[in-house]
Amino acid sequence: MAIQVKEYLISGSLLGGVEMLPMGNAFCEALTKYKTYVETEKVEGQTYATKRLVPVESNYSAEGYANKEEVEKMLTVVIAELLK
């Protein structure tokens, strides 16, 4: 896939992959933010603690992943600059 703007030809995998990217508000789990849950239980007089780290809910924009809106905006800026 390619786009011609005046005498310039824009091509590449990012251009062809725009439609396959998720929306910015699409759900994902955070990689760096989490909630900590501690569960304790007693077994034969001994107390055991289990610590669980559960990722918080997030979205692609908040996590900084490439998303459809962001890439479309980049392409719009590039095309606008070429049209000047």
Steps between C-alpha positions, in 0.01 A plus 500: 500500500623848418368856481621755249509861618618729220834354391547306827412137558418390854518127568591259775360248744359766734289643218358159412450397860293797617174309467632214712609715795272511806316815599665712769225432751515120453542307826836361606666422831770736622858375496630728773196570720350236725301439814644285776284247681628306801320184605589332827408155623585291802606140453592293806590807705712660225383817325565519126466815294447501125565827322323550168578778254202568274542741206257791496271568207634742243483578129745519211529881506572516873766229470672675209438228241455590135132532425283578201424863587865582569626352173221664297595836655868447410412417141271804477782728620747350252257536209412858602869592506553350155204695360650837605 
